[in-house]
Structures are given as C-alpha cells and as structure tokens.
Amino acid sequence: QLKLTESGGGLVQPGGSLRLSCAASGIFFPINTMAWYRQAPGKERELVAKIMERDDTYYLDSVKGRFTISRDHAKDTIYLQMKNVKPEDTAVYYCWGLQGREYWGSGTQVTVSP
C-alpha cells in the first residue's frame, strides 16, 4: 500500500525559511506526478506546487519566486523549499501523489508568526 509521509513543518517567523519533505513508501513504480496542497483554517484546500513527468513544475501565483518544489528520485521523496514566508502561508500542508489513483499524506502544520 502506497503511503505518503510529510515532515518538516513547524513555527517560523515572517521572512524565514522552511523545508518540507514528503517520502513515498510501499511503491513499486515511480510516482510521476506529486504535489503540495495546503489548507488554512476556514478555507478550501489549494494546490501550492506540482512536479510532473520530466520534473516540469507548476506554482500557485502567490508562492512563485518564494517556494521551490523538487524531487529526489532515488529516495522517492519530494521537497518544498519555502523562503520569505508570510503569515498567509500558515496552513496544514499536504503531500499528494497520483499513481492510478490519488494518494494523500496526513499533513504537516506550518505556522508563520512573529
């Protein structure tokens, strides 16, 4: 059974940096498309960044230039490097993968506060 496990969340000050990791386990074939979503209190879940086949990427407009999604194929892990974070980045961040069906991690809390 494929499982996605996030790590790296926490409390960070505005303007600071944080790196999230998502490790995939229980897989037999590489997952071509993976992504990071986030959900803030009272808001809908939104797509933050996606990495696709050939490592093409997509970013939410509000994080462009600040967040970078990357992948380590050997470790079946994706990362979200967050820089110059803002209070509005506060949310639970979820890892997502597509391999025949959708898979979700359980989420990691990111709080941006002085």
C-alpha positions as CSV (number, residue, x, y, z in Angstrom):
1,Q,0.0,0.0,0.0
2,L,1.4,3.3,-1.1
3,K,1.9,5.8,1.8
4,L,3.0,9.4,1.8
5,T,4.6,10.8,4.9
6,E,5.3,14.5,5.4
7,S,7.8,16.1,7.7
8,G,9.5,19.5,8.3
9,G,6.6,21.7,9.4
10,G,6.7,24.0,12.4
11,L,6.7,27.6,13.5
12,V,8.7,30.1,11.5
13,Q,8.9,33.9,11.6
14,P,7.8,36.0,8.7
15,G,10.6,36.3,6.2
16,G,12.1,33.0,7.3
17,S,12.6,29.7,5.6
18,L,11.3,26.1,6.0
19,R,11.7,22.9,4.0
20,L,9.0,20.3,3.9
21,S,9.7,16.7,2.8
22,C,7.3,14.0,1.6
23,A,8.6,10.4,1.4
24,A,6.7,7.8,-0.6
25,S,6.8,4.2,0.6
26,G,5.3,1.0,-0.4
27,I,5.6,1.7,-4.1
28,F,6.7,-0.5,-7.0
29,F,6.9,2.1,-9.7
30,P,8.0,5.8,-9.5
31,I,5.2,8.3,-9.0
32,N,5.4,10.7,-11.9
33,T,3.1,13.4,-10.5
34,M,3.3,14.7,-7.0
35,A,2.3,17.9,-5.4
36,W,1.9,20.0,-2.3
37,Y,-1.5,21.3,-1.2
38,R,-2.4,23.5,1.7
39,Q,-5.5,24.3,3.7
40,A,-5.8,27.2,6.0
41,P,-8.5,27.4,8.7
42,G,-11.9,28.2,7.2
43,K,-10.5,28.0,3.6
44,E,-10.6,25.4,0.9
45,R,-7.6,23.2,0.2
46,E,-5.5,24.7,-2.6
47,L,-2.7,23.5,-4.9
48,V,0.6,25.1,-4.0
49,A,3.1,23.4,-6.2
50,K,3.2,20.4,-8.5
51,I,6.0,18.4,-10.1
52,M,5.3,16.3,-13.1
53,E,6.9,13.9,-15.5
54,R,10.3,15.2,-16.7
55,D,10.2,17.4,-13.5
56,D,8.1,20.1,-15.1
57,T,6.7,22.3,-12.3
58,Y,3.6,24.4,-11.5
59,Y,3.2,27.0,-8.8
60,L,0.4,28.9,-7.2
61,D,0.8,32.6,-8.2
62,S,1.2,33.8,-4.6
63,V,4.2,31.5,-4.0
64,K,6.1,32.0,-7.2
65,G,9.6,33.1,-6.6
66,R,9.4,32.1,-2.9
67,F,8.7,28.3,-3.0
68,T,10.5,25.6,-4.9
69,I,9.3,22.1,-5.4
70,S,11.9,19.4,-6.1
71,R,12.3,15.7,-6.2
72,D,14.9,13.1,-5.3
73,H,14.1,10.1,-7.5
74,A,16.5,7.8,-5.7
75,K,14.7,8.5,-2.4
76,D,11.1,8.7,-3.7
77,T,10.9,12.0,-1.9
78,I,9.7,15.4,-2.9
79,Y,10.5,18.7,-1.1
80,L,9.0,22.1,-0.8
81,Q,11.6,24.8,0.0
82,M,9.8,27.8,1.4
83,K,11.6,31.1,1.6
84,N,10.4,34.6,2.6
85,V,7.4,33.0,4.2
86,K,4.4,35.2,5.1
87,P,1.7,34.9,7.7
88,E,-0.8,34.0,4.9
89,D,1.3,30.9,4.2
90,T,0.1,29.5,7.5
91,A,-1.8,26.2,6.8
92,V,-1.6,22.5,7.0
93,Y,0.4,21.3,4.1
94,Y,-0.5,18.0,2.4
95,C,1.5,15.9,0.1
96,W,-0.4,14.4,-2.9
97,G,0.6,11.7,-5.4
98,L,-1.0,10.2,-8.4
99,Q,-0.5,6.6,-9.3
100,G,-3.6,5.1,-10.8
101,R,-5.5,6.9,-8.0
102,E,-4.9,9.8,-5.7
103,Y,-2.9,9.4,-2.5
104,W,-2.7,11.9,0.3
105,G,-0.4,12.4,3.3
106,S,-1.8,13.2,6.7
107,G,-0.4,16.8,6.6
108,T,2.1,18.9,8.4
109,Q,1.3,22.2,10.1
110,V,3.2,25.3,9.1
111,T,2.7,28.4,11.2
112,V,4.2,31.7,10.2
113,S,4.1,34.1,13.1
114,P,6.5,36.6,14.9
